[in-house]
Amino acid sequence: MSEGTHRHKVVVIGSGFGGLFGTKALKRADVDVTVIAKTQHHLFQPLLYQVATGILSEGEIAPASRVVLRKQKNAQVLLGEVTDIDLENRTVTSHLLDRVTVTPFDSLIVAAGANQSYFGNDRFAEFAPGMKTIDDALELRGRILGAFEQAELSHDHDERERLLTFVVIGAGPTGVELAGQIAEMSDNTLKGAFRNIDPTEARVILLDAAPAVLPPMGEKLGNAAADRLRKMGVEIQLNAMVVDVDADGLVVKEKDGTERRIEAQCKVWSAGVSASPLGKIIAEQSGAEVDRAGRVKVLPDLTVPGNPNVFVVGDMMAVDGVPGMAQGAIQGSTYAAKAIKAGLAGQSPADRKPFKYFDKGSMATVSRASAVAKVGKLEFSGFFAWLGWLALHLWYIVGYQNRVITLTSWGVTFLTNKRGQMTITEQQVYARTALDALQNSGTKVIPPVHTSSPAALSAPQAAAAAAQPTAPKPEAEKAEKAG
Ligand SMILES: Cc1cc2nc3c(=O)[nH]c(=O)nc-3n(C[C@H](O)[C@H](O)[C@H](O)COP(=O)(O)OP(=O)(O)OC[C@H]3O[C@@H](n4cnc5c(N)ncnc54)[C@H](O)[C@@H]3O)c2cc1C
């Protein structure tokens, strides 16, 4: 902890559930908070699938973090990708384009979340993108609607079938929600909108290597979700492991070892996550362990060995019984903020009570008017679960205006089957591929280097800052691209 004249500096990495809620919990504390995130918005990930399927606009679920925090005078927001954390000198290094910023901290809350995991097959990402960011959701919207557009132009039967086959890989909540929405969109919103194809004939396949749909929610709710999806025409293929993916389809290995191919242009990956590579950086310096998903095995107070003021929360922390869900991140970062405040009031880290997770339950929506929910021992599905799902998601969307607009968009879609966000652009569909191609060709697409010289750095921190390379190739960025 810092002594002397300067205010206690808290750096928060990430502006997701952990980052934002941790920062807000420090609102009245006698600290300066710096939020550093590589996205300028607070993203409500649970509704990304509705952006991908044209129900909501990106602005409704991703307000600008600095606007959300504008009234919190002790907080500032810096845009940048954190590429290094120096626990000894207590600095965080971030990059915006080629600009390098080194920010000192007294306390650190690391909430950089998780990326998509392809279980070692990162080459699948090009053909089966995941859904973790606004970019992903808009690209996916472009891929889904773009496939219908191409099918309308095709006169080849096999090609049309391939274009009108949509495969969602991973039957967790995201996969279930996405498969349900693609089916609803093709059966309702797009019905009658084409002249050469019938969108209602689109084939939606939800597949998973596991033997069940929604495994964490138990057999009863998993079966209820699967039944509802089947009624909507979604094909569910379980015990089916994806072993290869290319531009035109994928290869699936059955439990008995046989392999088969599915021809499909549009594939979505929602099968696994791996924690931010920042976890490994922290683990290496502190001696903490990381689990197979790259999450840091934190101490009972969510810190890492030898660093009582460095908290790792949310999707980056491995704590028994805490799922990778919004509540885990919210409760973890709020706990960290309280611990920092208690420290300022004189509490020793040794006296902290361990973090305790309060399980508020989990939900997944399957289609309009149908969801599954588990709250404690209570399990229910159908219309009332869906109403509960609507209310809960509205409650957690940040900003009064966003809630009103979201409610209106839902009203329009659920009552009329229309969707207000069916626009796609060439950039959304091809930008990622184009950027990768540019980068691989060595073309310089970013301006020259600037290095910040933060006035508040101590001598060792300044030395650490000076040692930073000026135009690095961030490892984290490479990993993110792969996912
Ligand atoms: C599609 C989808 C649907 C989901 N549905 C649900 C649901 O229905 N219910 C539920 O409870 N949970 C759901 N989740 C999970 C939930 O969203 C996460 O558990 C939660 O967001 C984790 O919060 P976090 O703060 O740890 O990470 P995130 O919310 O992912 O935030 C990470 C932040 O870190 C920033 N960041 C990452 N790397 C860096 C870096 N190197 N430098 C700077 N900034 C960085 C990102 O820009 C972001 O701001 C869903 C997740 C997804 C992807």
The ligand as a Gaussian input file, in Angstrom:
#p B3LYP/6-31G(d) Opt

LIG

0 1
 C      -22.146000     -14.650000     -25.867000
 C      -22.105000     -14.704000     -24.374000
 C      -23.282000     -14.887000     -23.647000
 C      -23.256000     -14.912000     -22.260000
 N      -24.433000     -15.073000     -21.572000
 C      -24.424000     -15.006000     -20.224000
 C      -25.651000     -15.073000     -19.486000
 O      -26.735000     -15.218000     -20.054000
 N      -25.585000     -14.952000     -18.123000
 C      -24.403000     -14.775000     -17.472000
 O      -24.404000     -14.623000     -16.250000
 N      -23.233000     -14.742000     -18.130000
 C      -23.216000     -14.844000     -19.486000
 N      -22.033000     -14.793000     -20.180000
 C      -20.771000     -14.738000     -19.424000
 C      -20.493000     -13.343000     -18.905000
 O      -20.696000     -12.393000     -19.926000
 C      -19.053000     -13.309000     -18.397000
 O      -18.932000     -14.270000     -17.376000
 C      -18.696000     -11.937000     -17.850000
 O      -18.763000     -10.980000     -18.877000
 C      -17.298000     -11.950000     -17.253000
 O      -16.981000     -10.662000     -16.829000
 P      -15.470000     -10.176000     -16.832000
 O      -15.466000      -8.786000     -16.285000
 O      -14.611000     -11.185000     -16.186000
 O      -15.049000     -10.167000     -18.359000
 P      -15.714000      -9.377000     -19.615000
 O      -17.094000      -8.947000     -19.292000
 O      -15.468000     -10.264000     -20.742000
 O      -14.819000      -8.095000     -19.708000
 C      -13.475000      -8.152000     -20.091000
 C      -12.995000      -6.737000     -20.323000
 O      -11.585000      -6.749000     -20.408000
 C      -11.169000      -6.043000     -21.560000
 N       -9.899000      -6.652000     -21.953000
 C       -9.638000      -7.910000     -22.311000
 N       -8.324000      -8.085000     -22.537000
 C       -7.740000      -6.890000     -22.305000
 C       -6.418000      -6.407000     -22.370000
 N       -5.392000      -7.201000     -22.686000
 N       -6.208000      -5.112000     -22.108000
 C       -7.223000      -4.280000     -21.770000
 N       -8.497000      -4.692000     -21.674000
 C       -8.741000      -5.973000     -21.926000
 C      -12.302000      -6.217000     -22.553000
 O      -12.278000      -5.207000     -23.513000
 C      -13.494000      -6.096000     -21.609000
 O      -13.789000      -4.751000     -21.359000
 C      -22.024000     -14.764000     -21.570000
 C      -20.850000     -14.593000     -22.296000
 C      -20.884000     -14.558000     -23.688000
 C      -19.615000     -14.359000     -24.472000

